[in-house]
């Protein structure tokens, strides 16, 4: 919904575009309805890949208020017969419409299911050389070992899942890449803006291209995939080799304290006097917590009240916090005061504001606050700032 965006992709369709733009030759096997097929085939003609469709009555749709939200999914119906693919190099994604049984030389597999990821071989798929790409929740679910370190999870998967390579994505901490011999860390990269939808698909696509098509090591492939993903998140576009070479993102800095388990406390500053304001406060609280951060929300922790009731408690919350996420639209006087108080304490402030003029934001920008006019970017800037503390 915001920022406005409506496209036909799907994970494999997005990966096909990403790999094709890097110079790879792609055949896209997918379930698709008539309308979506026309869109995909038009894109394929422009980007030089091929679509091998399996017709369904209605393609699945995902709807988001913003790009960090869990989507509402429409069009789920009966399970279709599985796709069947045999090739030297295959990227297999988990599917909602059905399944994909693949037989390949080199295969990259992303199950795309945090709750019940299926082992690659469960449906009869085979690979001579298999790379798993998982997020941490998927790795814990697939191994049945919640709470273990990424290194432990990767070693277990190498030993028990028939995979030769395991990549576990760890958000701001980057990725853990196990190449069959040892685990290696690869950083995440900061961007000026963050478009989250499809970022994981781009990571898989770039890893697959560099590992299977270019013959690079799993570690180098994962690092280039992280950079390619950063390019996509910043531009919503797909990198070509020249664009990727020219793109020089900075790695996310992660402090020793953060790596050791410390999670900074974020003070959530913003007005909460209308339904729209409360909705945004609730979104920010949920998304900051989903990033693994601790949050002090005056609305939830203190609430409404007289100056004598709330002011000192709010300021004590800032005193205890490591940084502030401030919602600036409307220039609420209490929020602006909290920002000034935080700056006087020399603590970081991420100031999310879409609808105010540069003149109205001048004091915040001039006092070292990080200004963001995009919600998802503001949340990520808060995370990246917290990681370095």
N, C-alpha and C positions, 0 to 999 in steps of 0.2 A: 504493500500500500504506500509506504513512504520510506525512501524516495520511490516515486512511481516506476513500476517495472513490470512488464508482461512479456514473456518469451516462451518458446518451445525448445527445451533442451533435453532434460533427463541426464542422469549421470554419464551414461555411455555416450550420449550425443555431445555433451560438453567435452568429454575426453577426446572424442573423435575430432572436434574442432581444434582442441589444443595440440594434439599430436600432428594433425595435418599442417597446422601453421608452423610447426617446428620442422616440417619437411618429411614426415613419415607418411607411408601409404596405409590407408585405413579402410577396412570393410566393417561397417556398423550393423550388427545383428540386433534387432530390437522388436519389442511389441509396439504397435502404433495404430492409431485410428486413421481414417482417411484424411482428415484435415491436418493432423500433425505430420502425416507422411508427406504431404505437399510441402510443408514448411521445411522439414528435414531434407528432402530431396533438392529443394531450391538452395539451401545452405550447402549441401554436399556438392552441388554443381559449382558454386562459387569458391568453395574451399578445397575442392579436388579430393573428396573421399566418396565412398560408395555406401548406399543404404540397402541392406537386405531385410525387408520388413516381414513381420508376421502380423497379420491383421487382427485387431481386436475391435470391439464395438465402440469403446470409449477409452481414450488415454487417461491416465491418472493425472490429477492436477494438485498442486501444492499452493496454499495461500498463506501469506505472512502479513502481519501488520508492519513489521520491520525485520531486517535480515538476521537478527539474533533470536527471533522467536521460534518456538516449536511450531511447525506448520500444521494447518488443518488440511487433511488429505481427502480428496474427492475422487470418485470413480472406481473405488475398490470393488471388485466383483469376484466371480468364480476364478479359480486358478486355471490358467491356460496350460496346454501341453508344453513341455520344456523345449527351449531352443537347443539345438545340437550344433556344435562347432568343432572342427578339427583344423588346426593350423600350427605353423612353427612357433608363432608368437601371438599370445592371446592376453587381453585384459578382460577379466571377468568381474562384473559387479553383481552384488546381490540384487534381486528383482522382487517387486511387489506383485506383478501380474502372474508370474510363474517361476521358472527356474532356467538355468543354463548349464547343460552338461557339456563340458569341454574336454578335449584331448589335445594337448599341445607339448611343444618342446620347452620353451620358456613361457611361464604364465605368471601374471601378476593378479592377485585376488584381493578384492576389497568387499567383505561381506555386507557392509552397510546395515548392520543391525546391532544396536547396543544391548538389546534385551535377550536375543537368542541367535547370535551369529552361528552359522552352520560351518562345520569343518569343510575344507575344500573337497575332500574325497567322499563326503557323505552321500552325494547324489551320483557317484560313479565317475566323477571327473578325474583325470589323470594329468600329470605333468612330469617331464624329465627334470625340470629345474623350476621350483616354485618359490615365489616371493609373496609373503603376506603383508598387507598394509592395513593396520588396525589403529583405532584410537584406544586409549587406556581402558575404557569401560568394555570395549569389545574384547580386548586381550584378557581382561579379568574374567569375563563371562565364558570365553572360549576355553580357558584353562581351568576354570573353577577355583581360582586362587585370588580372591579379592584381598586387597591390601598389600600385595607383594610389590617389590620394586620392579621397575620396568626391565631391569637386567634379568631378574628371576623369571619374569613372565616370558621374555624373549627366549631364554635358555630352555624353558619348559616347552615352548612351541617348536623350537628347533629339534628337540628330542622326540616329541610326540605327535607332531602334525604333518610330517613328511615335507616340511618346508626347508629350503636351503638358506633362505633369507627372511628375516622378520624385521619390519619397520613398525615401531609403535609411536604414534604421534602424541606429543605431550603439551600441546598448546604453546604458551609463551616460552616454555623450556625447550622447545624444538622437538627433536625426534631422537629416539634410541634406535640405532641400526645394528642388528646382529647379522654378520656376514657368514655365519656358520663356524667361525673361529673365535670371535670376541665381539663384545658390544662397543659401539662408538656413538658419541653424541654429535648431533648436527643442530645448528641453531635455527630458531625462527628469525624472521626479518621484519623490521618495522616499516610501515608505509605511511604516507601522508593521509590517505583515506583507507577505509576498510569496507569492502563489499564481501560479505561472508558467504552468501549463497553460492554453492558450487566450488568453494575453495578446496575442499577435500578431493573433489573430482579432478581438479587441475593438478594437485599434488600427485595423485596416482598416475595421471597421464604423463607428466614430465618424468617421473621416476621410470615408468615403463619405457618411454622413448629412449632415455639415456642408458638404461640398463640393458634393454633388449636390442635396440636399434643401433646404438653407438658403442656398445660393448664396454661401458664405463663400470667401475666398481660400484657395489651397492651404496657405499658411503658417499662417493662423489655424486652418484645419481640422486641420492636423497637430498644432498645439499643444493644441487641445481634445481631439484623439484621444489625445495623450499623457496628459492629465489623466484622461480616461475610462478609459484602460488602468490608470492608477494606482488609480482607484477599484475596478476589478475585482480587481486584484492584492491590495488590502488587504481586500476584503470577500467575494470570490468571487461577488459580485452584479453586476447590471447597473444602470447609473446611469439615472435619469430626469433631465429637465432641471433640476428643483428640487434633486435630490441633487447633480448635477454643479456647479450654481451655489454650493451651500453647501460643497462639498468644496474645501479650500484646501491642497493638498499643496505642499511646498517643493521647488523644483527641485534636482536633483543639482548640487553645486558641483564644477566641474572645474578644477583648477589649470592654470597656464600650463605647468608642467613636464609634467603628464600629457598635455596637448594637444600638447606638443612631442615626445612619444614616450617619456618616462620612465615606467617601470612599477615601482611600489613593490615591495619584497620583503616577503613575508608569512612569518612564522615559524609553522609548524603545530604547536601544542602539544597533546598528548593522549596517553593511555596506548595501548600497542600490545603487550599481553601475552596477548590472547585473539583468536580468530577474529573475533568481533563488533567488537572494538576495531580490529583491523587493517583490516577491511572499511570501517569508517567513516573511518579515516585515508586509505585509498586513494580513497574517494569524495570527501573534502574536497580532497585533492591534485589530483585530476582536475578538479573543478569550479572551484577557484580558478584553475588554469591555463587552463581554458576561458574564464574571464573576462578573460584576458590578463595576469594578474598573475604575478610571479615568486614561487616558493615555496621556502623552506628547510624540509625535513621531517627532524627528527632520526632518525626510523626509517630513512629512505632514505639520509640523508647521513652519519649517525654509527652507528646501529644499537645493539644491545644490548652491554653490557660492564660492567666495574667502574666505580666512581666515578672512579678515576684515568683510566680510558679515555674516559669520555663526558662528564662534567660540564663540564669547561672548554670542550670543543668545542660543547656545547649552548649555553652562555652566550655564547660568541663568535658563535654564530648569531643570538642575540637582539640582541647589540650591533650586528651588521650589518643587521638587519632594520629595516623602517620601522614595522611593526605586527605584532600577534600575533592569530591565530585559535586560540582555545583550546577544546578539547572537555572540558566540565566534569563530565559525569555520572560518578559513581563517586568524585569528589573525589580523584583520583590525586595523591599527595603531590608527585611531580615536576612535574606540570602546575600545581598550585597554587603551588609555589615559582617556576616560570617566570613565572606571571602577576604575582606580587609583584615579582620582579626587573624585569619590563617596566614596571610602574607606577612603580617607583623611578627608572627611566630616562625617565619622562614620555612614554612611547610609547603609542599607542592599543592597546586590547585589546578584541576581540569575543569574548565568553564565551558559547558555545553550551552550554546545559544544560537538559534537559527534565524531569529526574526528581529534582532536589534541592529541598529546602525553601527558602523565603525566608531563613530563619535561616542556613542553610548557604551561601547566596549573598550574605549581608549585606556581607562585607568587599569582595567584588568590586564589588557595586553601589555601595557607599559610597566606593570609591576611583576612580570614574569609568569603570569598564569598561562597555561596551555589552552588556547582558544580552539574550539571545535564547533563546526556548524552542521555536523552529522552525528546522529545518535550512536550508531555502531562504532564509528571512529572514536568517539568520546569514551565509550566503555573500554575499548582496547587501549587507548592512550592511558587510561587509569591503570589498567593491568600492567602495561609496560613500565610505567612510572613506579608502580608498587614493586615490580620484580627487581628493580635496581636498588631498592632501599635496604 
